[in-house]
Amino acid sequence: MTDQREVVSLLMEENVRVDRANKAGQLPHDLCQDEPTLRMLERRLVSAKVPSAAPSGEQSQSEGQGAAQDTRGKAKHRIRFENLPTDSMTEEMIKDQIRLFVKKTGAPKPSRIDV
């Protein structure tokens, strides 16, 4: 059985609106019973209200190649993990573990993982 968090994560990857009420006037966060899922919904609501630094697809000259915005205007974050067990795990196993960790934290699906 799929849990609520997985379903919400999949729907948010498809950019569903979490600020819309159902016919009874209830918002998704009103119906949510899982604390991590509720935090995911709240993050989505807040991120929808925060304006991006530059309009979609545009970069200031100071941003250059290491821009913090991708072409869709969504914020891009880089996370660095150090001292990973490279001698006992293959690169693919490490990537799978990182994907699992990101998913468990309720963060959006990573667009790329470099090991």
Backbone torsions as a table, in degrees:
resi	resn	phi	psi	omega
1	MET	NA	137.2	179.8
2	THR	-82.6	135.2	-179.5
3	ASP	-87.0	166.0	-175.3
4	GLN	-58.7	-39.2	-177.3
5	ARG	-62.8	-42.4	179.1
6	GLU	-62.5	-44.8	-179.2
7	VAL	-63.1	-46.1	179.4
8	VAL	-62.6	-42.2	179.1
9	SER	-60.8	-45.3	179.0
10	LEU	-63.1	-42.4	179.3
11	LEU	-65.1	-39.2	-179.8
12	MET	-70.3	-30.1	173.9
13	GLU	-62.6	-27.5	178.2
14	GLU	-89.8	8.1	176.0
15	ASN	61.8	41.6	175.0
16	VAL	-69.7	155.0	178.9
17	ARG	-85.2	121.0	-179.8
18	VAL	-98.0	8.0	178.4
19	ASP	-104.6	11.7	-179.4
20	ARG	-100.5	138.4	179.6
21	ALA	-90.9	153.6	174.3
22	ASN	-81.8	-174.1	-178.0
23	LYS	-62.4	-25.9	179.4
24	ALA	-86.0	0.0	179.0
25	GLY	84.2	11.8	-178.8
26	GLN	-94.0	137.4	176.1
27	LEU	-90.0	161.1	179.9
28	PRO	-53.8	-40.4	-178.9
29	HIS	-70.0	-19.1	174.8
30	ASP	-71.9	-31.3	-176.4
31	LEU	-91.9	-15.2	-174.7
32	CYS	-71.4	134.1	179.8
33	GLN	-114.4	-6.5	-176.1
34	ASP	-104.3	122.3	-175.2
35	GLU	-59.4	-47.4	177.8
36	PRO	-61.9	-37.1	178.0
37	THR	-67.6	-39.3	176.9
38	LEU	-60.8	-40.9	177.4
39	ARG	-64.0	-38.2	177.1
40	MET	-60.0	-46.0	180.0
41	LEU	-63.3	-42.5	179.6
42	GLU	-64.4	-40.4	177.4
43	ARG	-61.5	-40.4	-180.0
44	ARG	-64.4	-42.7	178.5
45	LEU	-61.8	-43.9	-179.6
46	VAL	-67.1	-44.9	-178.4
47	SER	-65.0	-28.1	177.4
48	ALA	-70.5	-26.5	-178.9
49	LYS	-87.8	-19.8	-177.4
50	VAL	-83.1	121.4	179.4
51	PRO	-70.6	146.9	177.2
52	SER	-74.1	159.0	-176.6
53	ALA	-66.3	-37.9	179.8
54	ALA	-136.3	152.1	177.5
55	PRO	-56.9	152.8	-176.7
56	SER	-50.0	128.2	176.3
57	GLY	85.3	-11.5	-179.4
58	GLU	-102.0	147.5	177.3
59	GLN	-133.2	145.1	173.4
60	SER	-77.1	161.3	-177.9
61	GLN	-64.5	-28.5	-179.4
62	SER	-72.2	-21.6	-178.9
63	GLU	-74.2	-39.6	176.5
64	GLY	56.1	-142.5	-175.5
65	GLN	-74.1	-31.2	-176.6
66	GLY	-89.9	46.3	-175.0
67	ALA	-64.1	148.4	178.4
68	ALA	-95.9	8.8	178.7
69	GLN	-126.9	139.5	173.4
70	ASP	-94.1	-176.6	-173.1
71	THR	-68.9	-17.1	178.8
72	ARG	-91.6	-1.8	178.3
73	GLY	86.2	1.4	177.9
74	LYS	-80.6	146.8	178.3
75	ALA	-67.2	144.0	178.1
76	LYS	-116.5	135.1	-179.4
77	HIS	-123.9	147.0	175.2
78	ARG	-117.1	133.6	178.7
79	ILE	-123.4	135.1	-179.6
80	ARG	-114.8	124.9	175.1
81	PHE	-106.1	130.3	-179.6
82	GLU	-112.7	158.0	176.8
83	ASN	58.8	41.7	176.1
84	LEU	-74.7	150.8	-176.7
85	PRO	-76.5	74.8	-176.5
86	THR	-71.9	-19.9	-179.1
87	ASP	-79.3	-26.4	-177.5
88	SER	-106.5	-5.6	-178.6
89	MET	-131.8	144.5	175.6
90	THR	-78.0	165.9	179.2
91	GLU	-59.3	-40.6	-179.5
92	GLU	-66.5	-37.4	178.1
93	MET	-65.2	-39.8	178.7
94	ILE	-64.7	-43.7	178.3
95	LYS	-60.6	-42.0	178.9
96	ASP	-62.6	-41.7	179.3
97	GLN	-66.1	-37.7	178.1
98	ILE	-66.4	-44.1	177.5
99	ARG	-59.1	-42.8	178.9
100	LEU	-63.2	-43.4	178.4
101	PHE	-60.8	-46.4	-179.5
102	VAL	-62.3	-42.8	180.0
103	LYS	-63.2	-42.6	-179.5
104	LYS	-65.4	-28.7	179.4
105	THR	-78.6	-11.6	-179.8
106	GLY	86.2	8.2	178.7
107	ALA	-77.0	158.3	177.6
108	PRO	-62.5	156.3	-179.9
109	LYS	-60.6	130.3	-179.2
110	PRO	-68.6	140.5	178.3
111	SER	-78.0	-25.2	-178.8
112	ARG	-157.2	142.7	175.2
113	ILE	-128.8	123.0	176.5
114	ASP	-110.3	131.0	177.6
115	VAL	-116.2	NA	NA
